[in-house]
Each structure stands twice: as C-alpha cells, then as structure tokens.
Amino acid sequence: MRRGPVIAIDGPSGAGKTTVSRRLAERTGLVRIDTGAMYRAVALAARKAGIPWSDASGLGTLCAGLSMEFRQEGGEMRLFLGAEDVSRAIRTPEISMGASAVSAHAPVREAMVALQRKIGEEGGVVAEGRDTGTVVFPGAEAKFFLDAAAAVRARRRFLEQGAGERVAFEDVYQDVLRRDVQDSTRDHSPLRMAPDAVYIDSTVLPVDAVVAEMLRHVPGLRGDGAAGGPGR
C-alpha cells in the first residue's frame, strides 16, 4: 500500500528547491528526499578520498561503498555519510560545483538514482533535485520545475554562506551561471523540465506562496501536516 503521492521538484541551483521542499514536507507529512545533497555528499567523499571529480571509474567504485542516510534531528532533516553528519559541510560553493561535476558521470547517477528510488518506492515523498521528475520518478503524481532569475539565485547562495566563508557575490554569481551551463548540457540526465511539470518562477514569490501553488496541483493532500483527504 502506497503511503502517499510522489512529488518531484526540479530546477537550477538557488531556485529555492530545498526551502520549498522542506516546507512542503512539513505541511503534508511527507518524507523529504534531497537528491542534490546526495550528489554533494559524493563530491565531499571524493575530495576526502583524493578522487578527482573527473574520474568516472573511481567515483563509481567510491559510490558502491558509500553509506548515506537522511535522519530527522532537531526538527531538521540531516544527511549522514556513514556516521558523519555532513549537512553543513556539503553546502560550500566548492562542493556545490563538485556536485555538478560528479553528477555528470553515469556510474554516480546510476548509484544515486537506485538509492533514491529505494527510498521513495512506497511513495509519500517530496523529492527535489535536477532530474527527479524526468529520470528518478518519471511516474510521480505531481511534478514541478522551480526557477528564478540568475541574480536572485546567486543572492540566495551568497546569503547561505557561514560566518567563516568569504566568497564574493560576483564569484557566487559566476558559479551559478557556470553550473547552469554544466547541468543543462551534460550528457547524462541533463537538467530539463519534464513535459508534464508545472513551471513556477520564484523570483518574487515568497516560500509560502510557492508551496500554496504546489498544493493546488497535488491530488489528495490537505497541506495541514497529514497526507490524504480532499485536495486543495
């Protein structure tokens, strides 16, 4: 018996997918799968192991031995790589670019897609990333493509920096532009909007407005912290 629908949210870096998917999961009681965080974790693990992000074979071998788990702790969904909580370590601009690099390799994507599908095989999940609606969950009951102007997305990334990080806004902006090109032109699972996805531009929309718009398109959700019941 399925636990609920699968909701797939795709879009470029900084579009607000993480914040929106978190809020949507909180309001519906669904489990959140941050697929982008998983690729970031691969990039981090590769950096620690001394494996170049361009080494497809080495990355594939690395992925075969990685253990990842999402845990709800302190009201937040945390990602553990083995026994280590890497939720903060994977959010640097460097690892963001590394995630885009490693995700371009077929062995990495095959390993991560298999894991993502296993997590969501019984439904009841909100999955966000860059190919969740086109590759990971093509049969998802609801698909969205969340976008925003590049400058706004860069500003969001810039403000996410911790106290010890000093990357200039212009550098973050250029990273966003480079990642847009890298993600949309890679050979394996490029970033694109699924034909049946709903397009939402979050440039000027607050998070709650984006979530409300999504709930209008998801059948069988109340949006009050419980799955099921009449649609909105």
Secondary structure, DSSP 4 states (H G I P E B T S, - for coil): ---S-EEEEE--TTSSHHHHHHHHHHHHTPEEEEHHHHHHHHHHHHHHHT--TT-HHHHHHHHHT--EEEEEETTEEEEEETTEE-TTGGGSHHHHHHHHHHTTSHHHHHHHHHHHHHHHTTS-EEEEESSIIIII-TT-SEEEEEE--HHHHHHHHHHT--TT----HHHHHHHHHHHHHHHHH-SSS-----TTPEEEE-SS--HHHHHHHHHHTSTTB-SSS-B-SS--
